[in-house]
């Protein structure tokens, strides 16, 4: 096919796009390309004109729809609308790239679609930020990264807060890897489900015979993590007795093995994490206030996935990168994946993709490969809907303070009318409950009670941060 040189004005317009962009006709022929698209495949814009798009991106002699890909070209010419897809493209050296495609209809003066304007967004699947495998570029996620970068070089304790499944351990590893202790060990302890004796043994070690089953001497994690970082996951689960002993180590830098008399020096940075509200636990008396201030002087909130949905595509590509076969979702499946709220956060997304990939025998994740809860999900507002339903019920029905199991009338009023005011005030006060209560002119105890009710209803409550 003879190649026709495109006007310089059109080439200049295409080159405005920093990301790859091409014009493709109905026969899958590339009629114009910017430099970024050509560079993606080690070609020049002149060399790429006249080539079939599927030949360039897939090294295939037939259109991608005939090899099982979800083809946005055909859908766009049929619908006349912008169509999206997630593809795995092949570079000249055989390496694979995950790309997000947006196919735009380019019309002539009579309104007829002449070309597909294909915009590619390469998705980084390698470790963008560090060997900690953190993936994302949304503003809420990057805010947490910025805070981590400020705190990482010091040896100050850090508390990472966030829901289960948001990646708190990987985030703690990111802080360690950017600290002056990065050459030292990064040791993790899950605080859930450990008895007091076993927890002390894990942290401080024990001498032989110090308790039933302690047949040999054992080094504790403070000793193993010497010169590095000790990550205590779910710190809110430890008992008051262990809290006291942990506080002593933090304050004095000294500890003893269980059953031993020798004193050891702890040269360890502590990063802890929780999905619980430690301030509420302090108020209830189940968590020591002095330990809280030692651990949470520098707190970083890691947002749930529903607050960083623009990262979902990037996370999917990251998960696929580690799989044996590449199974990108179709456009329809991707929309379902992006529309779901993920109460289990990143961990839930990973499980969904891994299971769907096993079902996708034809090489693509389709809607039928996804869990039913995604296929019948109707948008990202269930938390707000639940709040509105409960608030309506509370304000429409008289509530007696004396009725057991019923909400207090003052709570119902705030839920029905001033929920957003409470949350906005708490956000402005950087999550500080005492300051927010003062601004709202209510007691701190009442604010705690309201926030607890919000959380029970699924409303996201701002956490304390620096």
Residue pairs with C-beta under 8 A, 6 or more apart in sequence:
1 29
1 50
2 50
3 46
3 49
3 50
4 31
4 49
5 46
6 31
6 32
6 49
10 32
11 32
11 34
11 45
14 21
14 22
14 23
14 32
14 33
14 34
15 34
15 35
16 34
17 34
17 36
17 119
18 36
19 36
19 119
19 120
19 121
19 122
20 34
20 36
20 37
20 39
20 40
20 119
20 120
20 122
21 33
21 34
21 36
21 37
21 117
21 118
21 119
21 120
22 30
22 32
22 33
22 34
22 37
22 48
22 53
22 117
22 118
23 30
23 31
23 32
23 33
23 106
23 115
23 116
23 117
23 118
24 30
24 31
24 53
24 73
24 115
24 116
24 118
25 31
25 114
25 115
25 116
26 77
28 52
28 53
28 54
28 63
28 73
29 50
29 51
29 52
29 53
30 48
30 49
30 50
30 51
30 52
30 53
30 56
31 49
31 115
32 45
32 49
33 45
33 48
33 49
34 45
35 44
35 45
37 45
37 48
37 120
38 44
38 45
38 47
38 48
40 89
40 91
40 97
40 120
40 122
41 48
41 56
41 57
41 91
41 92
42 91
42 92
43 56
48 56
52 63
53 73
53 118
54 60
54 61
54 62
54 63
54 64
55 61
57 64
57 87
57 89
57 90
58 64
58 67
58 69
58 89
58 90
59 90
60 67
63 71
63 73
63 74
64 71
64 73
64 87
65 71
65 73
65 74
68 362
68 363
68 364
69 85
69 87
69 363
69 364
70 85
70 86
70 87
70 328
70 329
70 330
70 331
70 364
71 85
72 83
72 84
72 85
72 101
72 102
72 103
72 116
72 118
72 331
73 103
73 116
73 118
75 83
75 103
75 331
76 82
76 83
76 103
76 104
76 105
76 113
76 116
77 105
77 113
77 116
80 105
80 113
81 105
82 102
82 103
82 104
82 105
83 102
83 103
83 331
84 100
84 101
84 102
84 103
84 331
84 334
84 335
85 100
85 101
85 103
85 328
85 330
85 331
85 334
86 98
86 99
86 100
86 101
86 123
86 313
86 316
86 317
86 328
86 329
86 331
86 334
87 98
87 99
87 101
87 328
88 96
88 97
88 98
88 99
88 320
88 326
88 328
89 96
89 97
89 98
89 99
90 96
90 97
91 97
96 326
97 122
97 123
98 122
98 123
98 125
98 317
98 320
98 321
98 326
98 328
99 120
99 121
99 122
99 123
100 120
100 121
100 123
100 313
101 118
101 119
101 120
101 121
102 118
102 119
102 121
103 116
103 117
103 118
103 119
104 116
104 117
104 118
104 119
105 113
105 116
105 117
106 113
106 114
106 115
106 116
106 117
107 113
107 114
108 114
123 313
123 314
123 317
124 135
124 314
124 317
125 317
125 318
125 320
125 321
126 321
127 133
127 134
128 134
128 135
128 137
129 135
129 145
129 174
130 173
130 174
130 177
130 178
131 173
131 177
132 170
132 171
132 173
132 174
132 177
133 170
133 318
134 145
134 167
134 170
134 171
134 174
135 311
135 314
135 315
135 318
136 142
136 308
136 311
136 314
136 315
137 310
137 311
137 314
138 308
138 309
138 310
138 311
140 303
140 307
140 308
141 303
141 308
141 311
144 171
144 300
144 301
144 302
144 303
145 174
147 300
147 465
147 466
148 158
148 171
148 174
148 175
148 178
148 300
149 178
151 158
151 175
151 298
151 300
152 174
152 175
152 176
152 178
152 179
153 178
153 179
153 180
154 179
155 179
155 180
155 181
155 269
156 269
156 297
156 298
157 250
157 269
157 270
157 271
157 272
157 294
157 295
157 297
157 298
158 172
158 175
158 271
158 272
158 298
158 299
158 300
159 235
159 271
159 272
159 273
159 274
159 278
159 295
159 296
159 298
159 299
159 300
160 168
160 171
160 172
160 271
160 272
160 273
160 299
160 300
160 302
161 273
161 274
161 275
161 299
161 300
161 301
161 302
161 463
161 464
162 168
162 273
162 275
162 301
162 302
162 303
162 304
162 463
163 275
163 304
163 345
164 275
164 344
164 345
164 347
165 305
165 342
165 344
165 345
165 346
165 347
165 348
166 302
166 303
166 304
166 305
166 345
166 346
167 302
167 345
167 346
168 233
168 273
168 275
168 302
169 188
169 231
169 233
169 273
171 273
171 300
171 302
172 186
172 188
172 229
172 231
172 271
172 273
173 186
173 231
175 229
175 271
176 182
176 186
176 228
176 229
176 231
176 269
176 271
177 186
179 229
179 269
181 227
181 228
181 229
181 269
183 227
184 225
184 226
184 227
184 228
184 229
185 224
185 225
185 226
185 227
185 228
185 229
186 225
186 228
186 229
186 231
187 221
187 224
187 225
187 228
187 229
187 230
187 231
188 231
188 233
189 202
189 203
189 221
189 230
189 231
189 232
189 233
190 233
190 234
191 199
191 232
191 233
191 234
191 235
191 236
191 237
191 238
192 233
192 234
192 237
193 237
194 202
196 239
196 241
196 242
197 211
197 258
199 238
199 239
199 242
200 206
200 242
200 245
200 258
201 211
201 214
201 218
201 220
201 258
202 220
202 221
203 220
203 221
203 222
203 242
203 245
203 246
203 249
203 255
204 220
204 222
204 245
204 249
204 255
204 256
204 257
204 258
205 217
205 218
205 219
205 220
205 222
205 223
205 257
205 258
205 260
206 214
206 217
206 218
206 220
206 257
206 258
206 259
206 260
207 214
207 217
207 257
207 258
207 259
207 260
208 214
208 215
208 216
208 217
209 215
209 259
210 257
210 258
210 259
210 260
211 258
211 259
214 258
214 259
217 257
218 257
220 255
220 257
221 230
222 230
222 249
222 255
222 264
222 266
222 268
223 264
225 268
226 266
226 267
226 268
227 267
227 268
228 268
228 269
229 268
229 269
229 270
229 271
230 268
230 269
230 270
230 271
231 271
231 272
231 273
232 270
232 271
232 272
232 273
233 272
233 273
234 273
234 274
234 275
234 276
235 272
235 273
235 274
235 278
235 295
236 274
236 275
236 276
236 278
236 281
236 287
238 246
240 286
240 288
243 287
243 288
243 291
244 288
245 255
246 291
247 288
247 290
247 291
247 294
248 254
248 255
249 255
249 266
250 270
250 291
250 294
250 295
251 294
253 265
253 266
253 267
254 263
254 264
254 265
254 266
255 263
255 264
255 266
256 262
256 263
256 264
257 264
270 295
272 295
277 451
277 455
277 461
277 463
278 287
278 292
278 295
278 296
279 292
279 433
279 448
279 464
280 448
280 451
280 452
281 287
282 288
282 289
282 292
283 445
283 448
296 464
298 466
299 431
299 463
299 464
299 465
299 466
300 465
301 431
301 462
301 463
301 465
304 342
304 345
304 460
305 311
305 312
305 341
305 342
305 345
305 346
305 348
305 349
306 341
306 342
306 380
307 460
309 338
309 380
312 337
312 338
312 349
313 334
313 338
315 346
315 349
315 350
316 328
316 329
316 334
316 337
316 349
316 353
317 328
319 349
319 350
319 353
319 354
320 326
320 327
320 328
320 353
320 357
323 354
323 357
325 357
325 363
326 363
327 356
327 357
327 360
327 363
327 364
327 365
328 364
328 365
329 337
329 356
329 364
329 365
329 366
330 364
330 365
330 366
330 367
332 366
332 367
333 356
333 364
333 365
333 366
333 367
333 369
333 370
336 367
336 370
336 374
336 375
336 377
337 349
337 352
337 370
337 374
339 374
339 377
339 379
339 380
340 373
340 374
340 377
340 380
341 377
341 380
341 382
341 383
342 348
342 349
344 351
352 370
352 371
352 374
353 365
355 371
356 365
356 369
356 370
357 365
359 365
359 369
360 366
360 369
367 375
368 375
382 458
383 457
383 458
383 459
383 460
386 457
386 458
387 415
387 419
387 454
387 457
387 458
387 459
390 415
390 457
391 412
391 415
391 416
391 419
392 416
394 407
394 411
394 412
394 415
394 416
395 412
395 413
395 415
395 416
395 417
399 406
399 407
399 408
399 409
399 412
400 406
400 409
401 408
401 409
407 415
407 453
408 449
410 446
411 449
411 450
411 453
414 422
414 450
415 450
415 453
415 454
415 457
419 454
419 459
421 440
422 436
422 440
422 447
422 450
422 451
422 454
423 454
423 459
423 461
423 462
425 436
425 439
425 440
426 432
426 433
426 436
426 451
426 461
426 462
427 462
428 436
428 439
429 435
429 436
429 439
430 464
430 465
430 466
431 462
431 463
431 464
431 465
432 464
433 444
433 447
433 448
433 451
433 464
434 444
436 447
437 443
437 444
437 446
437 447
440 447
451 461
454 461
455 461
